[in-house]
């Protein structure tokens, strides 16, 4: 199949672009591009392993407890690859949700795993990608523990809004300023200033008991750790 320019760019900017040319050529020829609306769940816990290259949009990877509570373990955006861990370790208890209208390129899992078993270069590239994911998880833990109030507010707003989101709906966190302050370990006045700044930057709209996220990708950028990990 022909691969369009956006998919080609995503390949080149992801770890897949560093694989041997014959491997990337086969992955491109055997894959398919798929579009998802905001709010769509594209992978459910314990489903068969699936690997996708994010072409555009923002995705949330999360765990769900027996009581129905959710915790986000990763966000993925353009040029990220989802599903490498499950290709190696098998089905996991995570689900994946689109937070924006998003586009992915689905990779034929068997092709990538077979290449990894045959070619040490591919196996090493997969190991490096798994290492990056580990460091990203450590960074997210650092944000939750040591991040600034602005970073912690951004994380909590994304988590709350995505947990309450339905397909084709807006991304809205139904939370008061006091509840948000309690969640991030701060006081209402400080959280109010953070929300005011985010509103001035065009990232959110606020009301007395909710925050509507206008730009999920920019809000995710605000959640990046300042810890240096």
VEXRO-824643 format. One line per 5 residues: number of its first residue (from 1); their letters; for each residue x, y, z of N, C-alpha, C. Coordinates in steps of 0.001 Angstrom, whole numbers, plus 500000, padded with zeros to 6 digits. Example, Ala and Ser with C-alpha at 12.3 -4.5 7.8 and 13.67 -1.06 7.14 Angstrom:
1> as> 513190:494310:507800:512300:495500:507800:513200:496700:507800 | 512850:497750:507080:513670:498940:507140:512900:500030:507870
END
This chain:
1> xxxxx> 500842:498810:500000:500000:500000:500000:500883:501247:500000 | 500363:502335:499439:501091:503588:499442:500989:504237:500818 | 502079:504792:501286:502110:505451:502588:502133:506952:502366 | 501209:507691:503003:501155:509126:502769:502262:509839:503532 | 502389:511131:503264:503503:511920:503807:503478:511963:505326
6> xxxxx> 502298:512112:505940:502208:512177:507396:502683:510878:508037 | 502290:509766:507466:502723:508466:507999:504230:508310:507828 | 504741:508702:506684:506180:508597:506435:506962:509434:507444 | 506483:510647:507736:507151:511484:508720:507113:510848:510105 | 505952:510270:510470:505832:509614:511770:506803:508443:511881
11> xxxxx> 506940:507667:510812:507907:506570:510806:509311:507094:511071 | 509703:508124:510315:511073:508619:510391:511391:509227:511753 | 510392:509809:512438:510633:510474:513718:510443:509541:514908 | 509968:508320:514655:509835:507326:515711:511050:506401:515693 | 511119:505483:516653:512243:504552:516672:512204:503610:515473
16> xxxxx> 511032:503483:514830:510918:502614:513659:511785:503107:512507 | 512026:504412:512459:512833:504967:511386:514284:504530:511443 | 514726:504025:512601:516099:503566:512725:516280:502090:512456 | 515195:501391:512120:515304:499965:511816:515913:499761:510435 | 516425:498567:510137:516941:498292:508793:515893:498632:507736
21> xxxxx> 516310:499213:506607:515354:499670:505582:514385:498599:505116 | 514857:497360:505015:513962:496302:504537:512850:496004:505540 | 513140:496220:506825:512117:495985:507852:511078:497105:507819 | 511528:498361:507783:510571:499468:507747:509740:499431:506465 | 510346:499032:505362:509599:498942:504104:508469:497928:504225
26> xxxxx> 508751:496806:504861:507708:495788:505019:506628:496248:505997 | 507047:496894:507075:506056:497399:508031:505122:498403:507364 | 505678:499289:506545:504853:500276:505843:503908:499603:504852 | 504388:498606:504145:503566:497977:503101:502444:497127:503687 | 502633:496615:504900:501639:495706:505478:500677:496399:506447
31> xxxxx> 500980:497635:506821:500145:498321:507800:498980:499061:507182 | 498198:499712:508046:497052:500497:507581:496840:501690:508483 | 496394:502790:507878:496079:504001:508637:494625:503956:509082 | 494388:504348:510343:493047:504316:510926:492804:505638:511635 | 491601:506176:511493:491214:507427:512155:490277:507110:513331
36> xxxxx> 490432:507854:514433:489589:507652:515607:489028:508994:516083 | 487768:509012:516519:487206:510244:517095:487679:510429:518525 | 487603:511656:519008:487932:511926:520407:487025:511103:521310 | 487605:510486:522322:486845:509685:523275:486814:508207:522962 | 487243:507808:521775:487184:506396:521382:488202:505574:522171
41> xxxxx> 487802:504391:522595:488721:503433:523207:489246:502537:522096 | 490544:502576:521860:491109:501844:520720:491752:500525:521136 | 491943:500336:522435:492493:499072:522937:491941:498853:524329 | 491478:497637:524606:490926:497311:525913:491820:496312:526630 | 491793:496386:527955:492653:495538:528780:492515:494074:528391
46> xxxxx> 493678:493408:528307:493794:491970:528028:493436:491604:526598 | 493293:492582:525709:493042:492265:524307:494318:491710:523673 | 494178:491160:522466:495348:490655:521761:496353:491779:521542 | 497658:491479:521610:498679:492510:521412:498498:493265:520102 | 498711:494573:520155:498564:495423:518977:499603:496532:519065
51> xxxxx> 500269:496814:517970:501251:497901:517930:500775:498958:516951 | 500812:500221:517384:500386:501311:516503:501380:502463:516589 | 501548:503130:515473:502341:504348:515378:501372:505523:515364 | 501518:506443:516299:500628:507602:516355:501053:508599:515272 | 500125:508912:514373:500387:509880:513307:500003:511284:513774
56> xxxxx> 498868:511406:514447:498438:512700:514988:497492:512448:516148 | 497338:513466:517007:496412:513352:518121:497114:513061:519435 | 496310:512701:520438:496812:512419:521779:496046:511244:522353 | 496781:510292:522927:496178:509091:523503:496565:508958:524965 | 495659:508349:525731:495917:508062:527145:495924:506554:527352
61> xxxxx> 496962:506062:528027:497052:504655:528406:496751:504583:529900 | 495797:503739:530296:495380:503760:531696:495016:502361:532205 | 495088:502231:533529:494666:501033:534242:493329:501303:534920 | 492522:500259:535082:491229:500382:535761:491161:499373:536900 | 490784:499856:538097:490680:498962:539250:489372:498175:539194
66> xxxxx> 489230:497192:540067:488004:496403:540139:486808:497280:540493 | 487061:498398:541204:485980:499317:541585:485674:500331:540482 | 486417:500275:539382:486157:501184:538280:486992:502448:538283 | 487890:502615:539256:488764:503790:539280:489845:503638:538222 | 490276:504775:537674:491274:504757:536606:492515:505529:537024
71> xxxxx> 493670:505060:536536:494914:505787:536728:495674:505778:535402 | 496109:506947:534985:496838:507073:533730:498296:506673:533936 | 498819:505865:533019:500209:505434:533114:501068:506040:532004 | 500414:506579:530972:501191:507170:529879:500281:507985:528973 | 500829:509035:528378:500196:509734:527268:501074:509529:526045
76> xxxxx> 500464:509391:524893:501211:509195:523644:500692:510169:522603 | 501619:510766:521846:501252:511730:520821:501989:511406:519530 | 501907:512297:518551:502474:512032:517234:503916:511541:517328 | 504203:510478:516571:505512:509849:516426:505830:508861:517533 | 504934:508720:518533:505120:507683:519541:504587:506351:519005
81> xxxxx> 505120:505269:519551:504655:503929:519195:504047:503297:520438 | 502832:502804:520309:502136:502135:521402:502119:500635:521160 | 502255:499858:522246:502077:498415:522142:503351:497600:522097 | 504528:498227:522163:505763:497453:522101:505886:496519:523303 | 505515:497003:524479:505623:496161:525681:504750:494916:525580
86> xxxxx> 503533:495042:525045:502662:493868:524965:503113:492909:523865 | 503845:493409:522870:504406:492501:521875:505437:491581:522513 | 506169:492118:523505:507204:491336:524173:506623:490505:525309 | 505760:491133:526123:505289:490473:527337:503897:489897:527287 | 503157:490127:526197:501793:489614:526103:500775:490619:526591
91> xxxxx> 499474:490271:526530:498398:491194:526906:498604:491800:528295 | 498232:493074:528428:498388:493787:529698:497042:494343:530144 | 496974:494730:531421:495729:495267:531985:495603:496757:531729 | 495916:497211:530546:495793:498619:530210:494820:498799:529058 | 494213:499976:529012:493355:500378:527901:493927:501656:527305
96> xxxxx> 493530:501953:526073:494032:503137:525377:492849:503933:524834 | 492820:505231:525119:491720:506113:524746:492240:507317:523979 | 491564:507678:522903:491909:508881:522141:491323:510103:522840 | 492147:511108:523110:491675:512333:523745:491369:513424:522733 | 491923:513324:521547:491642:514214:520426:491201:513365:519240
101> xxxxx> 490653:514007:518219:490508:513322:516941:491907:512916:516505 | 492105:511632:516281:493471:511115:516142:493596:510160:514974 | 494835:510000:514527:495137:509103:513413:496317:508220:513796 | 496224:506941:513458:497315:506014:513756:497625:505181:512525 | 498793:504571:512541:499163:503590:511525:499363:502274:512252
106> xxxxx> 498482:501324:511975:498566:500034:512660:499655:499174:512032 | 500538:498680:512875:501685:497887:512444:501349:496404:512576 | 501747:495623:511615:501548:494174:511707:502525:493616:512742 | 501972:493207:513883:502795:492819:515022:503730:491665:514694 | 503226:490694:513966:504035:489501:513656:505301:489874:512876
111> xxxxx> 505172:490828:511974:506329:491252:511186:507419:491836:512076 | 507039:492681:513038:508024:493324:513908:508649:492318:514867 | 507853:491444:515472:508402:490469:516413:509287:489444:515710 | 508895:489007:514532:509741:488061:513789:511082:488707:513439 | 511045:489988:513033:512289:490684:512710:513173:490825:513942
116> xxxxx> 512563:491048:515103:513327:491158:516335:514005:489867:516728 | 513371:488755:516440:513967:487463:516757:515104:487104:515805 | 515038:487596:514582:516034:487250:513573:517227:488206:513559 | 516982:489486:513885:517980:490527:513655:518287:491242:514962 | 519527:491168:515399:519914:491794:516664:519717:493303:516632
121> xxxxx> 519838:493921:515450:519656:495371:515339:518217:495758:515696 | 517275:494957:515229:515867:495222:515534:515596:494957:517007 | 516139:493859:517532:515944:493524:518948:516493:494633:519850 | 517658:495185:519482:518249:496260:520285:517398:497533:520207 | 516865:497834:519024:516001:499008:518875:514746:498872:519732
126> xxxxx> 514189:497677:519788:513016:497437:520631:513400:497608:522103 | 514563:497090:522492:515025:497237:523882:515212:498716:524245 | 515771:499502:523316:515948:500930:523569:514600:501630:523724 | 513619:501238:522923:512285:501844:523037:511654:501509:524378 | 511793:500271:524830:511263:499888:526137:511970:500666:527249
131> xxxxx> 513254:500918:527083:513993:501705:528067:513472:503142:528121 | 513176:503725:526952:512605:505082:526926:511264:505120:527644 | 510470:504081:527469:509176:504035:528135:509341:503940:529655 | 510345:503176:530099:510618:503085:531533:510998:504446:532088 | 511888:505163:531409:512301:506476:531887:511140:507468:531879
136> xxxxx> 510255:507345:530869:509083:508218:530823:508169:507958:532016 | 508046:506686:532412:507224:506351:533579:507833:506933:534848 | 509160:506870:534951:509829:507459:536110:509613:508971:536147 | 509656:509602:534969:509439:511042:534901:508033:511405:535349 | 507032:510597:534932:505660:510876:535329:505491:510731:536838
141> xxxxx> 506154:509727:537405:506124:509565:538864:506732:510781:539547 | 507815:511306:538959:508461:512491:539534:507541:513705:539484 | 506775:513863:538404:505828:514976:538304:504813:514887:539435 | 504263:513687:539652:503244:513518:540691:503804:513816:542076 | 505081:513498:542282:505670:513671:543605:506308:515038:543802
146> xxxxx> 507012:515548:542778:507839:516738:542949:507492:517884:542004 | 506543:517686:541104:506250:518693:540094:505702:519986:540676 | 505755:521034:539894:505177:522301:540302:503662:522174:540371 | 503018:523154:540997:501552:523127:541069:500956:523138:539656 | 501541:523936:538756:501039:523998:537375:501123:522624:536711
151> xxxxx> 502235:521918:536889:502381:520585:536307:501363:519608:536893 | 501194:519654:538216:500271:518721:538860:498828:519031:538488 | 498495:520305:538341:497155:520684:537890:496903:520151:536482 | 497887:520307:535598:497733:519827:534226:497491:518324:534199 | 498280:517574:534966:498121:516119:535021:496733:515745:535524
156> xxxxx> 496315:516378:536614:495022:516031:537205:493861:516401:536289 | 493945:517534:535605:492865:517917:534695:492730:516914:533552 | 493853:516512:532976:493803:515518:531895:493230:514200:532394 | 493681:513754:533563:493195:512484:534104:491698:512532:534395 | 491248:513603:535053:489835:513714:535397:488960:513800:534151
161> xxxxx> 489350:514656:533218:488532:514859:532020:488466:513606:531169 | 489589:512918:531006:489590:511724:530167:488807:510586:530804 | 488839:510482:532132:488066:509434:532810:486565:509659:532658 | 486145:510914:532489:484723:511245:532364:484268:511374:530917 | 485182:511170:529979:484920:511455:528564:484156:510313:527886
166> xxxxx> 483321:510679:526920:482612:509726:526066:482956:510046:524610 | 482810:509047:523713:483120:509307:522302:482383:510528:521758 | 483101:511346:521006:482580:512542:520344:482239:513672:521325 | 482551:513507:522616:482226:514558:523582:483427:515468:523803 | 483180:516628:524429:484266:517530:524785:485058:516949:525954
171> xxxxx> 486263:517458:526121:487130:517020:527211:486926:517991:528373 | 486125:517577:529357:485738:518449:530465:485993:517740:531793 | 486679:518420:532696:486889:517922:534049:485856:518571:534961 | 484953:517770:535497:483927:518287:536407:484508:518331:537820 | 485106:519449:538144:485807:519582:539415:485822:521059:539807
176> xxxxx> 485660:521332:541099:485756:522707:541586:487210:523056:541858 | 487492:524343:542012:488859:524763:542312:489334:524178:543639 | 488449:524089:544627:488848:523529:545914:489154:522046:545791 | 488331:521316:545060:488583:519883:544864:489892:519653:544124 | 490165:520508:543144:491414:520384:542396:492606:520703:543295
181> xxxxx> 492459:521723:544137:493531:522069:545077:493806:520913:546030 | 492750:520290:546538:492920:519146:547433:493649:518005:546718 | 493320:517783:545439:493904:516674:544684:495393:516868:544441 | 495833:518127:544252:497242:518384:543928:498055:518797:545147 | 497427:518843:546315:498146:519190:547534:498514:520654:547627
186> xxxxx> 497601:521540:547200:497856:522973:547250:496646:523658:547865 | 496561:524981:547689:495431:525736:548205:494666:526337:547042 | 493410:526691:547272:492533:527133:546192:493069:528377:545494 | 493633:529301:546257:494106:530548:545658:495217:530296:544634 | 496121:529376:544951:497220:529066:544027:496685:528373:542782
191> xxxxx> 495779:527424:542980:495186:526715:541843:494396:527682:540969 | 493711:528636:541581:492958:529631:540815:493879:530432:539913 | 495072:530786:540406:496034:531531:539575:496532:530676:538409 | 496768:529391:538681:497208:528489:537608:496135:528393:536533 | 494891:528217:536938:493800:528117:535974:493631:529421:535195
196> xxxxx> 493815:530537:535875:493734:531841:535189:494797:531932:534099 | 496014:531490:534411:497094:531540:533427:496827:530585:532259 | 496339:529393:532569:496013:528437:531508:494881:528961:530627 | 493945:529658:531244:492844:530260:530485:493371:531380:529587 | 494273:532195:530100:494847:533285:529314:495654:532746:528132
201> xxxxx> 496239:531560:528288:497021:530945:527220:496145:530217:526200 | 494823:530210:526430:493913:529564:525492:493897:528053:525586 | 494333:527507:526723:494407:526053:526883:493138:525495:527504 | 492488:526252:528381:491271:525789:529050:490235:526904:529115 | 488988:526510:529352:487922:527415:529765:487434:526931:531126
206> xxxxx> 487040:527840:531996:486656:527446:533346:485273:527956:533704 | 484629:527209:534607:483398:527654:535252:483549:527339:536732 | 482507:527552:537511:482629:527370:538952:482883:525925:539345 | 482425:524978:538520:482561:523565:538901:483076:522673:537779 | 483717:523273:536771:484260:522455:535690:485362:523210:534954
211> xxxxx> 486190:522434:534269:487258:522989:533427:487174:522285:532080 | 486951:523048:531028:486900:522492:529669:488273:522644:529032 | 488828:521535:528558:490160:521539:527953:490022:521839:526466 | 490622:522929:526040:490548:523350:524647:491668:522759:523800 | 492819:522525:524408:493983:522015:523682:494670:520976:524556
216> xxxxx> 494302:519702:524356:494822:518630:525204:496326:518456:525041 | 496827:518621:523822:498261:518443:523591:499072:519494:524337 | 498618:520752:524314:499338:521812:525028:499249:521618:526541 | 498100:521149:527015:497973:520884:528449:498913:519749:528855 | 499038:518749:527992:499988:517670:528269:501414:518206:528342
221> xxxxx> 501756:519146:527460:503081:519764:527518:503315:520429:528873 | 502251:520999:529442:502381:521686:530732:502675:520698:531863 | 502384:519415:531635:502574:518421:532690:503973:517825:532692 | 504829:518259:531757:506180:517704:531693:506960:518053:532944 | 507779:517107:533388:508490:517274:534648:509588:518332:534576
226> xxxx> 509710:519112:535643:510823:520052:535789:511904:519472:536687 | 511823:518152:536943:512768:517517:537859:514084:517191:537198 | 514123:517205:535852:515379:516915:535164:515609:515450:534903 | 514635:514577:535204:514806:513146:534933:514754:512873:533455
END
